[in-house]
Every structure is written in structure tokens, then in C-alpha cells.
Amino acid sequence: MLLIGDWRVDPASGEISRNGESARLEIRTLRLLLYLAERPGEVVSIDDLLDQVWAGVNVTPDSVYQAVATLRRLLGDDSRQPTYIANVPRLGYRMIASVRPWTDESHPKSGSLDSPAEPEPISRNRPAHHFRAMSWVVGLAACLALLVLLLFRPWFHSRAAHANPSLPAVAKTPAKSIAVLPFLDLTEGMKEEEFADGMTEELIDKLSRVPGLEVSAPTSSFYFKGKQIPVADIASRLGVAYVLDGSVRKSGSRLRVAARLIHPCNGYVVWSETYDRRFDDLLRVQDDIAGRVANTLRASIGTAIDHSPAR
């Protein structure tokens, strides 16, 4: 058990926790965190991370960039003002947060090691069998309440429908509806976040002009930026049938934008595409790619709906 910054890290379960919130790390992300934590303050190169974290796996440096971006989101770290993982241009990454073994000092126990702890007052005054009896009574009452609720539930529903004849039915998710999640900045050093956000907004604007397609508002989509929430839950909260996400990478003067359309009901990728452009006119690149994605999705969503099983 380690304490990295404010986060408690359990290598056995792969879980990190802080102030009541917790998250489970994917195995590569956990190895990345532990490898950096073993060398606090040291610069770890991309090649070292590939050799140690992805040993025996043929991957590119993009895997490192993506894992670091995911780890930063989970830790609540800002790449521009990091408090956990700092980027060292052209060299690698460095763990700048404090790393130390986890102790229970934040949860002190009564008494000391030399003398047994004083029993709880309630334990002295009430025997154990009293609490067991109370537990049985509470459990029995809860079961009876649940049984009554199940027996009379249809009656309550019919009474509510009779009293409110104009009560609207639960709205169904529109078949042609989509939410565009904020694109990930996977460039080295993650210095193109503004471009990634602009790409997201441009896509929302272009898709909202497709006739018959309902698109979630930018404020709703950007609420989920940096949050580790399953796609199915996001689609359910936003009330959409499809989710579009993607990433931005850069190599020299070339820019690569990847986009994919996901059907959250089954988690399948309906469509995906990669666009390579010169990194010269950002607005023109955004407009060009967003237009191509909108034109492609117009056909992809329609085809997916036509071939989807009846429900």
C-alpha cells in the first residue's frame, strides 16, 4: 500500500482512493504509476516505460502517451500545472508527488499498544444477544414492508394513472441521437488540448445541422471531460442512442485525428476512421475533418438503425 500525493494506492487490487472517491486502474496504467512511483524525482524515458510496462508487447509511444493521459485524468492532475506527473520535453516523465508507504495514522484507534482499548460504553450496558434480537426485529420489519410494497404496487400504479390521466409516458431515447464526447489530447506533452476541444465543438456544430439528427449540447458533453464514466452511463444520462469520441495526435507537421462511433447498448464500434492532415491551418483542419465525419455519420447511423434488431 502506497500513498502517492493524496491518493492511496493498493497494488494488489489495482484501486486508488482519496477522500471517499475511488477508481480501479487498468493493469498497464497501474504498472505505469508504480514504475514512476518507484523512481520519484527521476526522469523516466519513453523507451524505459515501453520496456518495463509493456514488456513483450509490440506497441508504439502512443500507448505511453495515452496511458499517461488516462492516469492524469484519474489522479486529477493538470498537464500544464502538474502536481503528480511532470512532462520533461524530449526526455520522458517524472513523478513529482510525494511517495511513501501507507499507514493508518489518519484513522487513529482508541487506547495504546501497552494497554487494551476501553470497551465501548454501549457494549458494557447492553449484552450481545440484545443486539442480535434487535437485528432480527429490524430485518423482519424490512421484509414485511417490502412484501406489502410488492403486493400493493399494481394498485398504487392504477390509482396514480386514474388520478393523472394526462400523465405523459416515459420518453424513449430518439433513434437518431448522438453525443460528442471531448476528444482526447494524446500529443506529446498534451499541448493541443485547445485544438481537441475545438474539434469537439466543431463536430457538435456540424452534426447539429444534419436533418433529423438530435445532438447533445456542448455544455452537457463537456461535463464528462476527464471523468471515468462508462459510455453506456453517459448515453443514458444524456438520453442519446450513439456516442462519438476520438483523439488527437501529432507527429512533426502532421496531425492525426481519430474518431469512432459507439453504440452504447452493446458497446460495439459502429464506425471508425482516421484523418491525417498538415498542421498548418487549425481552423481549416477542424472544419474539413468535422465536415467529413458529419457526412459519414449521416449514412452510418441510418444504416445501423435500419439493420438493428427490433425491440
WOGI-V435491 format. One record per pair of residues at least 12 apart in sequence whose ideal C-beta (glycine too) atoms are under 10 Angstrom apart, sorted by the first residue. I is the first residue (numbers start at 1). GAP is how many residues later the second one is. Records with the same first field share a line. If there is no record, write none. Layout:
I: GAP / GAP
//
This chain:
1: 100 / 101 / 102 / 103
2: 14 / 31 / 32 / 35 / 36 / 97 / 98 / 99 / 100
3: 15 / 34 / 94 / 95 / 96 / 97 / 98 / 99 / 100 / 102 / 103
4: 12 / 14 / 29 / 30 / 32 / 33 / 36 / 71 / 80 / 91 / 93 / 94 / 95 / 96 / 98
5: 13 / 32 / 70 / 71 / 72 / 78 / 79 / 90 / 91 / 92 / 93 / 94
6: 12 / 13 / 69 / 70 / 77 / 78 / 91 / 92
7: 12 / 14 / 15 / 16 / 26 / 67 / 68 / 69 / 77 / 90 / 95
8: 14 / 94 / 98
9: 16 / 21 / 24 / 25 / 28 / 90 / 93
10: 12 / 14 / 15 / 20 / 92
11: 14 / 19 / 20 / 22 / 23 / 26
13: 12 / 17
14: 12 / 13 / 15 / 16 / 17 / 19
15: 15
16: 13 / 14 / 17 / 55 / 58 / 59
18: 57 / 58
21: 55
23: 50 / 51 / 52 / 205
24: 50 / 204
25: 42 / 45 / 46 / 49 / 203
26: 41 / 44 / 45 / 48
27: 26
28: 21 / 25 / 26 / 29 / 31 / 35 / 36 / 38 / 39 / 42 / 43
29: 24 / 37 / 38 / 39 / 41 / 42 / 45
30: 23 / 37 / 41
31: 18 / 21 / 22 / 23 / 24 / 36
32: 12 / 17 / 20 / 21 / 22 / 31 / 32 / 35 / 36 / 38 / 39 / 53 / 61
33: 20 / 34 / 35 / 38 / 41 / 42 / 51 / 52 / 62
34: 18 / 19 / 65
35: 13 / 14 / 17 / 18 / 58 / 60
36: 13 / 17 / 32 / 35 / 48 / 49 / 56 / 57 / 58 / 59 / 60 / 61 / 63
37: 47 / 58 / 60 / 62 / 63
38: 14 / 57 / 61
39: 55 / 56 / 60
40: 54 / 55 / 56 / 57 / 58 / 59 / 60
41: 45 / 53 / 54 / 55 / 58
42: 50 / 51 / 52 / 53
43: 43 / 45 / 48 / 49 / 50 / 51 / 52
44: 20 / 41 / 44 / 47 / 48 / 49 / 50 / 51
45: 19 / 43 / 45 / 46 / 47 / 48
46: 14 / 15 / 17 / 18 / 19 / 22 / 44 / 45 / 46 / 47 / 142
47: 14 / 17 / 45
48: 16 / 44 / 45
49: 12 / 14 / 15 / 18 / 19 / 43 / 44
50: 13 / 14
53: 14
54: 13
61: 127 / 190
62: 124 / 125 / 126 / 185 / 187 / 189 / 194
63: 123
64: 28 / 29 / 122 / 124
65: 22 / 28 / 119 / 120 / 121 / 122 / 123 / 124 / 125 / 182 / 184
66: 118 / 120 / 181 / 183
67: 119
68: 17 / 19 / 24 / 25 / 118 / 120 / 121 / 122
69: 115 / 116 / 117 / 118 / 121 / 157 / 178
70: 114 / 116 / 158
71: 13 / 14 / 22
72: 12 / 13 / 15 / 118 / 154
73: 111 / 152 / 153 / 154 / 155
74: 152 / 153 / 154
75: 22
76: 150
77: 19 / 20 / 149
78: 112 / 115 / 148
79: 106 / 110 / 111 / 112 / 114
80: 109 / 110 / 111 / 113
82: 12 / 13 / 14 / 15
83: 13 / 14
84: 12 / 13 / 14
85: 12
87: 101 / 102 / 103 / 104
88: 101
89: 99 / 100 / 102
90: 98 / 99
93: 96
171: 68
172: 67 / 69 / 139
173: 41 / 62 / 63 / 65 / 66 / 67 / 68 / 69 / 91 / 92
174: 38 / 39 / 40 / 65 / 66 / 67
175: 37 / 39 / 66 / 67 / 126 / 127 / 129 / 130 / 133
176: 34 / 35 / 36 / 37 / 38 / 39 / 64 / 65 / 66 / 122 / 125 / 126 / 128 / 129
177: 35 / 36 / 37 / 38 / 39 / 58 / 61 / 62 / 63 / 64 / 65 / 124
178: 25 / 26 / 29 / 30 / 32 / 35 / 36 / 37 / 38 / 43 / 57 / 60 / 62 / 63 / 64 / 65 / 66 / 83 / 84 / 119 / 123
179: 25 / 28 / 35 / 36 / 37 / 38 / 41 / 42 / 45 / 52 / 55 / 56 / 58 / 59 / 60 / 61 / 62 / 63 / 64 / 65 / 66 / 85
180: 19 / 20 / 21 / 22 / 23 / 24 / 25 / 26 / 27 / 28 / 35 / 36 / 38 / 41 / 42 / 60 / 62 / 63 / 64 / 65 / 66 / 79 / 110 / 113 / 117
181: 19 / 22 / 35 / 40 / 41 / 43 / 44 / 46 / 48 / 50 / 53 / 57 / 62 / 63 / 64 / 65 / 81
182: 14 / 15 / 17 / 18 / 19 / 36 / 39 / 40 / 41 / 42 / 43 / 44 / 45 / 63 / 64
183: 12 / 13 / 14 / 15 / 16 / 17 / 18 / 20 / 42 / 61 / 62 / 63 / 64 / 65 / 74 / 75 / 76
184: 12 / 41 / 42 / 61 / 62 / 63 / 64 / 65 / 74
185: 12 / 14 / 62 / 63 / 64 / 65
186: 60 / 61 / 62 / 63 / 64 / 70 / 72
187: 60 / 61 / 62 / 63 / 64 / 68 / 69 / 92
188: 61 / 62 / 63
189: 61
190: 58
191: 59
192: 56 / 57 / 58 / 63 / 87 / 90
193: 32 / 55
194: 88
195: 53 / 55 / 60 / 62 / 84 / 87 / 88 / 90 / 91
196: 29 / 50 / 51 / 52 / 61
197: 21 / 25 / 28 / 51
198: 50 / 84 / 85 / 87 / 88 / 92
199: 47 / 48 / 49 / 56 / 58 / 60 / 83 / 86 / 87 / 90 / 91 / 94
200: 18 / 21 / 22 / 25 / 44 / 45 / 46 / 48 / 86 / 90
201: 17 / 20 / 21 / 85 / 89
202: 81 / 83 / 84 / 85 / 86 / 87 / 88 / 89 / 91 / 92
203: 12 / 15 / 18 / 41 / 43 / 54 / 56 / 83 / 86 / 87 / 88 / 90 / 91 / 94
204: 12 / 13 / 14 / 16 / 17 / 18 / 40 / 86 / 90
205: 13 / 81 / 82 / 85 / 89
206: 80 / 81 / 83 / 84 / 85 / 86 / 87 / 88 / 89 / 91
207: 37 / 83 / 86 / 87 / 90 / 91 / 94
208: 86
209: 85
210: 84 / 85 / 87 / 88 / 91
211: 87
212: 86 / 89 / 90
213: 29 / 81 / 84 / 85 / 88 / 89
214: 25 / 26 / 27
215: 25 / 29
216: 18 / 19 / 21 / 22 / 23 / 24 / 27
217: 21
220: 14 / 17 / 18 / 19 / 20
221: 13 / 17 / 19 / 22 / 23 / 24
223: 14 / 15
224: 13 / 14 / 19 / 21
230: 34 / 37
231: 12 / 14 / 31 / 32 / 33 / 36
232: 30 / 31 / 32 / 33 / 34 / 35
233: 31
234: 28 / 30
235: 27 / 28 / 29 / 30
236: 28 / 29
238: 26
240: 24
241: 22 / 23 / 24 / 60 / 63 / 64 / 67
242: 19 / 20 / 21 / 22 / 23 / 28 / 29 / 55 / 58 / 59 / 62 / 63
243: 17 / 18 / 19 / 20 / 21 / 27
244: 15 / 16 / 17 / 18 / 26 / 27 / 49 / 53 / 57
245: 13 / 14 / 15 / 16 / 17
246: 12 / 13 / 14 / 15 / 26 / 27 / 28 / 29 / 43 / 47
247: 12 / 13 / 27
248: 41
249: 25 / 27
250: 29
251: 25 / 28
252: 26 / 27
253: 24 / 25 / 26 / 27
254: 22 / 23 / 24 / 25
255: 20 / 21 / 22 / 23 / 24 / 25 / 27 / 30 / 34
256: 18 / 19 / 20 / 21 / 23
257: 16 / 17 / 18 / 19 / 20 / 28 / 29 / 31 / 32 / 33 / 35 / 36
258: 14 / 15 / 16 / 17 / 18
259: 12 / 13 / 14 / 15 / 16 / 30 / 31 / 33 / 34 / 37 / 38
260: 12 / 13 / 14
261: 12 / 32 / 35 / 36 / 39 / 40 / 43
263: 38 / 41 / 45
265: 43 / 46
266: 42
268: 36
270: 27 / 30 / 31 / 33 / 34 / 38
271: 22 / 25 / 26 / 28 / 29 / 30 / 32 / 33
272: 28
273: 16 / 19 / 20 / 23 / 24 / 27
275: 13 / 14 / 15 / 17 / 18
276: 13
277: 12
//
